[in-house]
Amino acid sequence: MDNKLHPNHPVIRRVYVYIFVITFLLLFLAVVVYFSTTNQLQNQRASQTPQPLQPAKKYEGSLSLAVKSPANGALTVGTPFVLQVLANSNSKDVVGYDLLLSYDQTAFKLGTEISPLASFKVYPFQRGDHETYTAIKAPEVKTPTLLNQDELLTISMTPLKQGSYTLKLLDRSGKETTKMVDVKTHILTPQLTPLQVTVSP
């Protein structure tokens, strides 16, 4: 009696199916492992690729804040003081500027602003989170305005509550920037120095 199974026998067909399924699963697993390994290598190479250095910001001139009065800089709640903006224009003839003053509006009340430079007209604008001061030099004044740690603007402020606070000029807010403009309409981006103040009761 012949014990050999015919190729079309159900058992033989099931064996073929099992072999096909196992082969398919092995191929699928190999493909998954291949792509997973490839992605990991690509990510590793990307993480090891040195990022280009951002160019250092080029400053021209400087702007800083200081307490003009009281002379000792001691601030108390309810007593007005005078904040001054000191400017260095890097030997450039300034004909205009924009200052973006940031301060805690719950801790200070702004008063009047005065331009020590008689030829400059100052226009204040309340912007919500800061105050913008735009100044333009009278075109008929031809005397150069060269600033070397000179007083650019004074602003009266009144402390409303005690605490430690930072008064600063913002380099940018939206489309506005703190800047000076020289007689050749060249924009000067100044280095900005903030001011730390303490208000006593």
C-alpha positions in Angstrom: 0.0 0.0 0.0 1.4 3.4 -1.0 1.6 5.7 2.1 2.6 8.8 0.1 0.1 11.7 0.2 -1.0 13.2 -3.0 0.1 16.9 -3.4 -3.6 18.0 -3.4 -4.2 16.2 -0.2 -5.7 18.6 2.4 -2.9 18.0 4.8 -0.3 18.9 2.2 -2.2 22.0 1.2 -2.4 23.1 4.9 1.4 22.7 5.2 1.9 24.9 2.1 -0.4 27.5 3.6 1.5 27.5 6.9 4.8 27.8 5.1 3.5 30.7 3.0 2.1 32.5 6.1 5.3 32.0 8.1 7.4 33.2 5.1 5.2 36.3 4.7 5.4 37.1 8.4 9.2 36.8 8.4 9.5 39.0 5.3 7.1 41.6 6.9 9.1 41.6 10.1 12.4 42.0 8.2 11.0 45.0 6.4 9.8 46.6 9.6 13.1 46.1 11.3 14.9 47.5 8.2 12.9 50.7 8.1 13.0 51.2 11.9 16.8 50.8 11.9 17.1 53.2 8.9 15.0 55.9 10.6 17.0 55.6 13.9 20.3 56.0 12.0 18.9 59.0 10.1 17.7 60.6 13.3 21.0 59.9 15.0 22.9 61.5 12.1 20.6 64.5 12.1 21.1 65.0 15.8 24.9 64.8 15.4 24.9 67.3 12.5 26.3 70.6 13.9 23.7 73.4 13.8 24.8 76.7 12.1 25.7 79.4 14.6 23.3 82.4 14.7 25.2 85.6 13.8 25.8 87.8 16.8 23.5 90.8 16.9 25.3 94.0 15.9 24.6 96.9 18.2 25.2 100.5 17.4 25.2 102.8 20.4 23.4 102.1 23.7 20.4 103.1 25.8 20.2 102.7 29.5 17.7 103.7 32.3 18.5 105.4 35.6 16.7 107.2 38.4 17.4 110.9 38.1 15.6 112.0 41.2 15.5 111.5 44.0 19.3 111.6 43.8 19.8 108.6 46.2 17.5 106.5 44.1 15.2 105.6 47.0 11.7 105.1 45.8 8.6 105.1 48.1 4.9 104.4 47.4 3.0 107.5 46.3 6.1 109.7 45.8 6.8 110.6 42.1 10.3 110.0 40.8 12.0 110.9 37.5 13.3 108.2 35.2 15.9 109.2 32.7 17.0 107.5 29.4 20.7 107.9 28.7 21.9 107.5 25.1 25.1 106.9 23.2 24.7 107.3 19.5 28.2 105.9 18.5 29.2 109.2 17.0 26.1 109.3 14.7 24.0 112.4 14.3 20.6 111.4 15.6 17.4 112.9 14.2 14.8 110.6 15.7 14.1 107.6 17.9 11.6 105.1 19.2 11.6 103.9 22.8 9.5 101.0 24.0 9.3 101.3 27.8 8.1 98.2 29.6 7.0 98.4 33.3 4.6 96.8 35.7 1.4 98.8 35.1 0.0 97.6 38.4 3.0 99.0 40.3 3.6 102.3 38.5 1.6 105.2 37.1 3.2 107.1 34.2 3.3 110.9 34.3 4.7 113.4 31.9 7.7 113.0 29.6 10.2 115.8 28.9 12.8 116.0 26.1 16.0 117.6 27.4 16.9 118.0 23.7 14.9 121.1 22.8 14.9 120.4 19.1 13.1 117.0 19.5 9.3 116.7 19.7 8.2 113.6 21.7 4.9 111.7 21.0 3.8 109.1 23.6 1.6 106.2 22.7 0.1 103.7 25.1 0.4 100.2 23.6 -1.2 98.0 26.2 1.8 96.2 27.7 4.3 99.1 27.2 4.6 102.8 26.4 6.1 103.9 23.1 7.9 107.3 22.8 8.5 108.5 19.3 10.6 111.6 18.9 11.5 113.6 15.8 14.1 116.4 15.5 12.9 119.7 14.0 14.2 119.7 10.3 15.2 123.3 10.5 17.8 122.5 13.3 21.1 121.7 11.6 23.2 121.4 14.7 24.3 117.7 15.0 23.0 115.7 17.9 25.8 113.4 18.9 25.0 111.6 22.1 27.6 110.3 24.5 25.8 109.0 27.6 23.6 112.1 27.3 20.1 112.4 28.6 17.6 111.6 25.8 14.3 111.7 27.7 13.0 112.0 31.2 9.7 110.4 32.4 7.9 111.0 35.7 6.5 107.9 37.4 4.7 107.3 40.6 5.1 104.0 42.5 1.7 102.4 43.5 2.9 99.5 45.7 6.1 98.3 47.3 8.3 95.6 45.9 11.2 95.0 43.5 10.6 95.7 39.8 12.4 95.9 36.5 12.0 98.9 34.2 13.4 98.2 30.7 13.4 99.2 27.1 12.1 96.4 24.8 14.2 95.7 21.7 11.0 94.6 19.9 7.3 94.3 20.4 5.3 93.2 17.3 6.4 95.5 14.5 7.8 98.1 16.8 11.5 98.3 17.8 13.6 100.5 20.1 16.0 102.3 17.8 17.6 105.6 16.9 17.8 107.1 13.4 20.6 109.2 12.2 20.7 112.0 9.7 21.3 109.6 6.8 18.1 107.6 7.8 20.4 104.8 9.0 18.7 102.8 11.8 20.8 102.3 14.9 20.0 99.2 17.0 21.3 100.1 20.5 22.4 97.8 23.3 19.8 98.1 26.0 20.4 98.1 29.8 17.4 97.6 32.1 17.0 99.1 35.6 16.1 97.2 38.8 14.3 99.3 41.4 12.9 98.7 44.9 9.9 100.5 46.2 9.5 101.0 49.9 6.2 101.5 51.8 
